[in-house]
Amino acid sequence: MSDVLLEVLDARDPDGCRTRKVEEYVHARRPELHIVLVLNKIDLVPANVTAAWVRHLKADYPVVLFKSGTRLHRGGTVAHAKTRADEATNKQLTTGDCVGAEQLLQLLKSKARSDSGFGGKSKISVGVVGQPNVGKSSLINSLLRHKAVNTGDRPGITKHLQSLHLDKDITLFDSPGVVVESAAGGFTSEAHLALRNCVPLDKICDLHAPIELILQRCEKSVLMDLYSIPDFSCSAHLLRSVAQKRGKLLRGGEPDVDAAARAILKDWNSGVLKYYTLPPVPDESRILETSVV
């Protein structure tokens, strides 16, 4: 059983990947458990947008900013930047070093000390939860300073609960990604899950549906610039143009629109097609900004 729950969120769409069912369960069954929201991938979002999300989220739980390490140094170690995540420059966020680890470690160690009634240290367990591909395993590797668990951009890399010792007092538990129910009570549609990289591209039944969602979130000019294609009238026209531009053709020269859809989805999920959401305003509307790397 965990003492602290790190709920990892993708900084590009924090509200969209919150596991509210888990939060509700904790409130009902484990009210003593401390939830901390970890805003990961802050390098993919402008600093002012990140700050706005922190102001919005901290009304519910403590928030820690984080960017996982992407580069292994000599000896296979991950370096921790000394700069605080909320003070990091764009240049510091684009290095392969981890940013925000020291603040998160201090928070966990403080929790371990506070759990001891004699001023010493208490042993605590820390659960790490979140939707697929929000960066749970990368966060754990970054905290441990080496590759202890497998990572990847495909959903389902973590298949079983894994325990790892951060130090003699703190044990981390990595969990498989949680696919949550929508507000309507049913599971989120496959198209929406595809945009969160929760479904492998080769397992998506209808590749055109998530492309329709991308068009609702992205200006046509962004896609035209990224793929060097002329104006288009609809998703089918977009897919044909991208397929032709990239030479993805079927027998007889017919554009392979499914291959084009997979290419666009891969760009969306990998960050080539960059996007971020803004925190809700009083009328609960949400705005999605999109741009190209």
Number of C-alpha atoms within 10 A of each C-alpha: 10 16 17 20 22 22 24 28 27 26 28 28 19 23 18 16 22 20 19 15 13 16 15 12 11 16 14 9 9 14 12 10 15 17 21 21 23 27 26 26 21 22 23 20 17 13 16 9 16 24 13 13 22 22 12 17 17 13 9 11 14 14 21 21 23 29 27 28 26 16 15 16 13 7 7 11 16 23 21 18 19 14 17 15 22 16 10 17 13 12 8 16 22 14 15 18 22 29 30 29 29 18 17 19 14 11 15 19 19 12 19 20 18 14 16 12 9 9 9 10 18 18 16 20 22 24 20 24 25 26 26 25 27 27 24 29 25 24 25 22 24 28 23 18 20 18 17 13 17 10 18 12 16 15 20 17 16 20 11 11 11 13 15 17 13 17 11 10 15 19 17 23 20 23 20 21 22 18 15 19 14 13 9 7 8 9 12 14 12 18 22 16 20 22 17 21 22 23 19 13 17 8 10 16 10 12 21 18 17 23 23 15 14 20 14 11 16 18 13 17 15 15 23 16 13 14 16 14 15 13 14 16 8 11 19 14 13 23 24 21 23 25 23 17 15 15 13 18 17 12 7 6 10 12 21 19 24 16 19 25 25 19 16 21 23 18 15 20 19 12 14 15 19 19 20 21 21 19 22 14 10 6 6 8 9 11 13 14 14 17 16 14 10
